[in-house]
């Protein structure tokens, strides 16, 4: 163990962020815990960012002031706080905790403890992700995107301090997952999956430094577990053992139904090959599957359950898979540099015969003479072709008319024969009857 740091609250998210253009690039670790983000640099505390204060209803502030000044008793204060909550107003965590107490002694002690503390309400962080500022490089400066319990999505500066933020967006439900594409100072799309099992999209506004929520809202049908972007599609794994692919406009393209619980997903990309991005899916049984579209092309097992996994560069290796599984085990699988990727995973593409050159014959003297003739006499050859084509059409039309005429004559004789036979049969029948 190299370093150990005690956090003030339970962590909910961790991101790697770059805040300066120094050479060499030194990354920082941002840990979201409670209402704060703790940023560590070179294994030391570097910055702390706190969520903006939440506006508290004035009626609730007045009730707590009366409780602190002993203007009203605790029973009356609890009744007033209950009325505020029943009217649909959002109350603070302090009031919610007071209403949850049952014994009068606990309520009195709680009010006494809160008298000398400032009445401030902070929200809690639910998820966090990074977005590149102006470049797509792996070590480019990036900014943090934070989701809060109040349904807010905030974009922080690249070197956040205090409670500063660039823009803020309100959503109907608290966000739980982010998937980000693009750069902050250009075009970007932030897919937000919220606790109401719906997918929202945030994009850059018309004015620089602003963001808006698009009108595209997609219902997932169940709570989401993981989200991965591959090419222009967003793959979302939900708790009903379903993996669905969505377009930018929220339309479902494909879906994969599994018979086991899904624990995590990540993208599998190997550079300098014909291979496109694939999908790695981890299951609770310890199986890890590799999908190309909706088709399984490879799978292997580890000790169950799989808790989390990531694919990407690790040290000097470009293609590494890190898996946390079992009861606290960490496994690193490295793709061999000399491995034939396309043959190993059976990439579907053009047949191998396409790479075999055709045996084109050499140009003969006759071929050259005919080419020269066609070049010199192109108008005459075209007119001759058109004349012969018109003559062929005329002969075809004459043959068709002749066929129709012959058919009509044969049909006339045949119908006359049938009519004669019918009349003869009728006459003979009459003769027998008579």
C-alpha positions as CSV (number, residue, x, y, z in Angstrom):
1,X,0.0,0.0,0.0
2,X,1.4,3.4,-1.0
3,X,-1.0,5.8,0.6
4,X,-4.2,5.8,2.7
5,X,-6.6,8.7,3.2
6,X,-9.7,8.8,5.5
7,X,-12.8,10.3,4.0
8,X,-15.5,12.2,5.9
9,X,-18.3,10.3,4.3
10,X,-19.2,7.2,2.3
11,X,-17.7,7.7,-1.3
12,X,-20.1,7.3,-4.2
13,X,-17.9,8.1,-7.3
14,X,-14.3,8.4,-8.3
15,X,-12.8,10.1,-11.4
16,X,-9.4,10.9,-12.8
17,X,-9.1,14.5,-13.8
18,X,-6.4,16.8,-15.3
19,X,-6.4,20.4,-14.1
20,X,-3.2,21.8,-15.6
21,X,-1.2,21.7,-18.9
22,X,2.1,21.0,-17.1
23,X,4.6,18.6,-18.6
24,X,4.6,15.8,-17.6
25,X,0.8,15.7,-17.1
26,X,0.0,15.0,-13.5
27,X,-3.5,13.5,-13.0
28,X,-5.6,14.2,-9.9
29,X,-8.1,11.9,-8.2
30,X,-11.6,13.3,-7.5
31,X,-13.6,11.4,-4.9
32,X,-17.3,12.3,-4.4
33,X,-18.5,11.7,-0.8
34,X,-21.6,13.1,0.8
35,X,-22.0,16.8,-0.3
36,X,-18.3,17.3,-1.2
37,X,-15.7,16.4,-3.8
38,X,-12.2,15.8,-2.4
39,X,-9.5,16.2,-5.0
40,X,-6.1,14.6,-4.3
41,X,-2.9,15.4,-6.2
42,X,0.3,13.5,-5.8
43,X,-1.3,11.5,-3.0
44,X,-2.1,14.6,-1.0
45,X,-5.3,16.6,-0.4
46,X,-5.4,19.4,-3.0
47,X,-8.9,20.8,-3.4
48,X,-12.4,20.5,-1.8
49,X,-15.6,21.4,-3.7
50,X,-18.9,21.6,-1.9
51,X,-22.4,21.4,-3.3
52,X,-24.2,24.8,-3.5
53,X,-26.5,25.5,-0.5
54,X,-30.1,24.5,-1.0
55,X,-32.8,27.2,-0.6
56,X,-34.9,26.5,2.5
57,X,-38.6,27.4,2.8
58,X,-39.0,30.6,4.8
59,X,-41.8,29.1,6.9
60,X,-39.5,26.3,8.0
61,X,-36.8,28.8,8.9
62,X,-39.3,30.8,11.0
63,X,-40.4,27.6,12.9
64,X,-36.8,26.7,13.8
65,X,-36.1,30.3,14.9
66,X,-39.2,30.1,17.2
67,X,-38.0,26.7,18.5
68,X,-34.5,28.1,19.2
69,X,-36.0,31.2,21.0
70,X,-38.5,29.0,23.0
71,X,-41.3,31.0,21.5
72,X,-43.3,27.8,20.7
73,X,-43.0,24.4,22.3
74,X,-41.7,21.3,20.5
75,X,-45.1,19.7,20.0
76,X,-46.4,22.8,18.2
77,X,-43.2,23.1,16.1
78,X,-43.5,19.4,15.0
79,X,-47.1,20.0,14.0
80,X,-46.2,23.0,11.9
81,X,-43.4,21.1,10.2
82,X,-45.7,18.3,9.5
83,X,-48.2,20.7,7.9
84,X,-45.4,22.1,5.6
85,X,-44.4,18.6,4.5
86,X,-48.0,17.6,3.9
87,X,-48.5,20.6,1.6
88,X,-45.9,19.2,-0.7
89,X,-43.1,21.5,0.2
90,X,-39.5,20.2,0.4
91,X,-38.2,20.2,4.0
92,X,-34.6,20.1,5.2
93,X,-32.9,17.0,6.5
94,X,-32.9,18.6,10.0
95,X,-36.7,18.8,10.0
96,X,-37.0,15.3,8.5
97,X,-34.8,13.9,11.3
98,X,-36.8,15.7,14.0
99,X,-40.1,14.3,12.6
100,X,-38.6,10.8,12.6
101,X,-38.0,10.8,16.4
102,X,-40.7,9.2,18.5
103,X,-39.7,10.0,22.1
104,X,-40.1,13.4,23.6
105,X,-36.7,13.3,25.3
106,X,-35.0,12.6,22.0
107,X,-36.9,15.5,20.4
108,X,-35.9,17.9,23.2
109,X,-32.3,16.9,23.0
110,X,-32.2,17.2,19.2
111,X,-33.6,20.7,19.3
112,X,-31.1,21.7,22.0
113,X,-28.2,20.3,19.9
114,X,-29.4,22.2,16.8
115,X,-29.8,25.6,18.5
116,X,-26.2,26.8,18.1
117,X,-25.6,25.3,14.6
118,X,-26.2,27.3,11.4
119,X,-29.4,26.3,9.6
120,X,-27.8,25.3,6.3
121,X,-29.0,22.5,3.9
122,X,-26.6,20.7,1.5
123,X,-27.7,18.2,-1.1
124,X,-25.9,14.9,-1.7
125,X,-23.9,13.8,-4.7
126,X,-25.3,10.8,-6.5
127,X,-22.9,10.3,-9.5
128,X,-19.9,12.0,-11.2
129,X,-18.2,11.9,-14.6
130,X,-15.6,13.9,-16.6
131,X,-15.9,15.7,-19.9
132,X,-12.9,16.9,-22.0
133,X,-12.6,20.7,-22.1
134,X,-11.2,21.4,-25.6
135,X,-9.3,18.3,-26.8
136,X,-10.0,14.6,-27.1
137,X,-6.5,13.5,-25.9
138,X,-6.4,11.1,-23.0
139,X,-4.5,13.5,-20.8
140,X,-6.3,16.7,-21.9
141,X,-7.8,19.1,-19.4
142,X,-11.3,18.0,-18.3
143,X,-14.1,19.2,-16.1
144,X,-16.4,17.3,-13.7
145,X,-20.1,16.7,-14.3
146,X,-21.9,16.1,-11.0
147,X,-25.4,14.9,-10.3
148,X,-27.2,15.6,-7.0
149,X,-30.0,14.3,-5.0
150,X,-32.2,17.3,-5.9
151,X,-32.2,16.3,-9.6
152,X,-29.5,18.8,-10.5
153,X,-26.7,18.3,-13.0
154,X,-23.7,20.7,-12.5
155,X,-20.7,21.3,-14.7
156,X,-17.7,22.4,-12.6
157,X,-14.6,24.3,-13.7
158,X,-11.5,22.4,-14.6
159,X,-10.0,23.4,-11.2
160,X,-13.0,23.6,-8.9
161,X,-13.0,25.4,-5.6
162,X,-15.7,26.3,-3.0
163,X,-19.1,25.9,-4.7
164,X,-18.4,27.3,-8.2
165,X,-20.0,25.8,-11.3
166,X,-20.2,26.7,-15.0
167,X,-23.9,25.7,-15.6
168,X,-26.7,23.9,-13.8
169,X,-29.6,21.9,-15.2
170,X,-32.7,20.7,-13.3
171,X,-34.1,17.3,-14.0
172,X,-37.3,15.7,-12.7
173,X,-35.4,12.9,-10.8
174,X,-32.0,12.4,-9.3
175,X,-29.4,11.2,-11.8
176,X,-27.6,7.9,-11.3
177,X,-25.6,7.4,-14.5
178,X,-23.8,9.6,-17.0
179,X,-22.6,8.9,-20.5
180,X,-20.8,11.8,-22.1
181,X,-19.7,12.4,-25.7
182,X,-18.0,15.5,-27.2
183,X,-16.0,18.4,-25.7
184,X,-17.2,21.1,-23.3
185,X,-16.1,24.1,-25.5
186,X,-17.7,22.5,-28.6
187,X,-20.6,20.1,-29.3
188,X,-21.4,17.6,-26.6
189,X,-24.2,15.3,-25.5
190,X,-24.7,14.1,-22.0
191,X,-27.0,11.1,-21.6
192,X,-28.4,11.1,-18.0
193,X,-30.2,8.1,-16.6
194,X,-32.2,9.1,-13.6
195,X,-33.8,7.2,-10.7
196,X,-37.2,7.3,-12.4
197,X,-35.8,4.8,-15.0
198,X,-35.8,7.4,-17.7
199,X,-33.1,8.6,-20.1
200,X,-32.6,12.3,-20.5
201,X,-30.2,14.2,-22.9
202,X,-28.4,17.4,-22.1
203,X,-26.7,19.3,-24.9
204,X,-24.8,22.6,-25.2
205,X,-26.9,25.7,-25.4
206,X,-26.9,28.5,-27.9
207,X,-24.8,30.7,-25.6
208,X,-21.3,29.5,-24.6
209,X,-21.2,28.2,-21.1
210,X,-24.9,27.1,-21.0
211,X,-26.7,23.8,-21.4
212,X,-30.2,22.7,-22.1
213,X,-32.3,19.6,-21.7
214,X,-33.6,18.3,-25.0
215,X,-37.2,17.1,-25.4
216,X,-36.1,13.5,-25.9
217,X,-37.1,11.4,-22.9
218,X,-36.9,7.6,-23.1
219,X,-38.4,5.2,-20.7
220,X,-36.1,2.2,-19.9
221,X,-38.8,0.1,-18.3
222,X,-36.5,-0.8,-15.3
223,X,-33.7,0.7,-13.3
224,X,-30.4,1.0,-15.1
225,X,-27.2,-0.7,-14.0
226,X,-24.6,0.5,-16.6
227,X,-24.4,2.5,-19.8
228,X,-21.8,2.3,-22.5
229,X,-21.5,4.2,-25.8
230,X,-20.3,2.3,-28.8
231,X,-20.0,4.2,-32.1
232,X,-23.3,6.2,-32.2
233,X,-25.4,3.9,-30.1
234,X,-25.9,3.9,-26.3
235,X,-26.1,0.4,-24.7
236,X,-28.0,0.3,-21.4
237,X,-28.2,-2.6,-19.0
238,X,-31.2,-2.7,-16.7
239,X,-32.3,-4.8,-13.7
240,X,-34.7,-6.9,-15.7
241,X,-31.7,-8.7,-17.3
242,X,-32.1,-6.7,-20.6
243,X,-29.4,-4.9,-22.6
244,X,-30.9,-2.4,-25.0
245,X,-29.3,-0.2,-27.7
246,X,-30.6,3.3,-28.3
247,X,-30.0,5.9,-30.9
248,X,-29.2,9.6,-30.2
249,X,-32.9,10.3,-30.5
250,X,-33.8,7.6,-27.9
251,X,-35.1,5.0,-30.4
252,X,-34.4,1.4,-29.4
253,X,-32.4,-0.5,-32.1
254,X,-31.5,-3.9,-30.6
255,X,-31.9,-5.7,-27.3
256,X,-30.3,-8.7,-25.7
257,X,-32.2,-10.8,-23.1
258,X,-30.1,-12.6,-20.6
259,X,-30.9,-15.3,-18.1
260,X,-28.6,-14.0,-15.3
261,X,-28.2,-10.7,-13.4
262,X,-25.9,-8.1,-15.0
263,X,-23.3,-6.5,-12.8
264,X,-21.3,-4.2,-15.1
265,X,-20.5,-3.3,-18.7
266,X,-17.6,-1.7,-20.6
267,X,-16.4,-1.1,-24.1
268,X,-13.7,-3.3,-25.7
269,X,-11.6,-1.5,-28.3
270,X,-8.3,-2.6,-29.8
271,X,-6.5,0.0,-31.9
272,X,-4.8,-0.5,-35.3
273,X,-7.1,-3.4,-36.3
274,X,-10.2,-3.9,-38.3
275,X,-12.1,-4.4,-35.1
276,X,-14.8,-2.0,-34.1
277,X,-15.8,-1.4,-30.5
278,X,-17.3,-4.4,-28.8
279,X,-19.3,-4.8,-25.7
280,X,-18.0,-6.6,-22.5
281,X,-20.8,-7.7,-20.2
282,X,-20.1,-9.1,-16.7
283,X,-22.7,-11.4,-15.0
284,X,-23.3,-12.2,-11.4
285,X,-22.3,-15.9,-12.0
286,X,-18.8,-14.8,-12.8
287,X,-19.1,-15.1,-16.6
288,X,-17.8,-12.3,-18.8
289,X,-19.1,-12.2,-22.3
290,X,-17.9,-10.3,-25.4
291,X,-20.6,-9.2,-27.8
292,X,-20.4,-7.9,-31.3
293,X,-23.8,-6.4,-31.8
294,X,-26.2,-9.0,-30.3
295,X,-23.9,-12.0,-31.0
296,X,-21.7,-13.6,-28.4
297,X,-18.2,-14.1,-29.9
298,X,-16.3,-15.1,-26.7
299,X,-16.8,-15.7,-23.0
300,X,-14.8,-16.8,-20.0
301,X,-15.4,-17.3,-16.3
302,X,-13.8,-15.9,-13.1
303,X,-14.7,-16.3,-9.5
304,X,-18.2,-15.0,-8.8
305,X,-19.5,-12.4,-8.4
306,X,-18.0,-9.8,-10.8
307,X,-18.2,-6.5,-9.0
308,X,-16.7,-4.1,-11.6
309,X,-14.4,-4.1,-14.6
310,X,-12.6,-1.7,-16.9
311,X,-10.8,-2.0,-20.2
312,X,-8.0,0.3,-21.4
313,X,-4.3,1.1,-21.1
314,X,-2.5,-0.1,-17.9
315,X,1.1,0.8,-17.6
316,X,2.9,0.2,-20.8
317,X,0.1,-2.1,-22.1
318,X,-2.5,-0.6,-24.3
319,X,-5.1,-3.3,-24.0
320,X,-5.8,-4.5,-20.5
321,X,-8.9,-5.8,-18.7
322,X,-9.1,-5.2,-14.9
323,X,-11.7,-7.1,-13.1
324,X,-12.7,-6.9,-9.4
325,X,-14.5,-10.1,-8.5
326,X,-15.1,-12.7,-5.8
327,X,-14.5,-11.7,-2.2
328,X,-12.1,-8.8,-2.9
329,X,-10.0,-10.3,-5.8
330,X,-8.4,-8.1,-8.5
331,X,-7.4,-9.7,-11.8
332,X,-5.6,-8.1,-14.7
333,X,-5.8,-9.7,-18.2
334,X,-3.5,-8.3,-20.9
335,X,-4.1,-8.8,-24.6
336,X,-0.9,-10.1,-26.3
337,X,0.6,-7.6,-28.6
338,X,1.4,-10.2,-31.2
339,X,-2.2,-11.7,-31.2
340,X,-4.1,-11.8,-34.5
341,X,-7.1,-9.9,-33.3
342,X,-9.3,-10.4,-36.4
343,X,-8.7,-14.1,-36.5
344,X,-9.0,-14.6,-32.8
345,X,-12.5,-13.2,-32.5
346,X,-13.6,-14.2,-36.0
347,X,-14.3,-10.7,-37.4
348,X,-17.1,-10.8,-39.9
349,X,-16.1,-9.0,-43.1
350,X,-15.0,-9.5,-46.7
351,X,-14.1,-13.0,-47.8
352,X,-10.4,-13.9,-47.9
353,X,-10.6,-14.3,-51.7
354,X,-11.0,-10.5,-52.0
355,X,-7.3,-10.1,-51.2
356,X,-6.2,-12.4,-54.0
357,X,-5.4,-10.3,-57.1
358,X,-7.2,-11.2,-60.4
359,X,-5.2,-12.7,-63.2
360,X,-5.8,-9.9,-65.7
361,X,-4.5,-10.8,-69.2
362,X,-2.0,-8.6,-71.0
363,X,-3.1,-6.2,-73.7
364,X,-2.8,-7.9,-77.1
365,X,-2.3,-6.2,-80.5
366,X,-5.9,-7.0,-81.4
367,X,-7.2,-5.4,-78.2
368,X,-5.2,-2.2,-78.9
369,X,-6.5,-2.1,-82.5
370,X,-10.1,-2.5,-81.4
371,X,-9.7,0.2,-78.7
372,X,-8.3,2.6,-81.3
373,X,-11.1,1.8,-83.7
374,X,-13.8,2.4,-81.1
375,X,-12.1,5.7,-80.2
376,X,-12.0,6.9,-83.8
377,X,-15.4,5.7,-85.0
378,X,-17.5,6.1,-81.9
379,X,-20.4,8.2,-83.5
380,X,-20.8,5.8,-86.5
381,X,-20.8,2.7,-84.2
382,X,-23.4,4.4,-82.0
383,X,-25.7,5.1,-84.9
384,X,-25.3,1.6,-86.2
385,X,-26.2,0.2,-82.8
386,X,-29.3,2.4,-82.5
387,X,-30.4,1.3,-86.1
388,X,-30.0,-2.4,-85.3
389,X,-31.8,-1.9,-82.0
390,X,-34.8,-0.2,-83.7
391,X,-34.9,-3.0,-86.3
392,X,-34.9,-5.6,-83.6
393,X,-37.8,-3.8,-81.8
394,X,-39.8,-3.7,-85.1
395,X,-39.3,-7.4,-85.9
396,X,-40.4,-8.2,-82.3
397,X,-43.5,-6.1,-82.7
398,X,-44.4,-7.8,-86.1
399,X,-43.9,-11.2,-84.6
400,X,-46.1,-10.4,-81.7
401,X,-49.0,-9.1,-84.0
402,X,-48.7,-12.2,-86.1
403,X,-48.9,-14.4,-83.1
404,X,-52.1,-12.6,-81.9
405,X,-53.7,-12.9,-85.4
406,X,-52.9,-16.7,-85.6
407,X,-54.3,-17.2,-82.1
408,X,-57.5,-15.4,-83.0
409,X,-58.1,-17.6,-86.1
410,X,-57.5,-20.8,-84.2
411,X,-59.8,-19.6,-81.5
412,X,-62.5,-18.8,-84.1
413,X,-62.4,-22.3,-85.6
414,X,-62.3,-23.9,-82.1
415,X,-65.3,-22.0,-80.9
416,X,-67.2,-22.9,-84.1
417,X,-66.5,-26.5,-83.6
418,X,-67.7,-26.4,-80.0
419,X,-70.9,-24.6,-81.1
420,X,-71.5,-27.2,-83.9
421,X,-71.1,-30.1,-81.5
422,X,-73.4,-28.6,-79.0
423,X,-76.1,-28.0,-81.6
424,X,-75.6,-31.6,-83.0
425,X,-75.9,-33.0,-79.5
426,X,-79.1,-31.0,-78.9
427,X,-80.7,-32.2,-82.2
428,X,-79.8,-35.8,-81.6
429,X,-81.3,-35.6,-78.1
430,X,-84.6,-34.2,-79.4
431,X,-84.7,-36.9,-82.1
432,X,-84.4,-39.7,-79.4
433,X,-87.0,-38.1,-77.2
434,X,-89.5,-37.8,-80.0
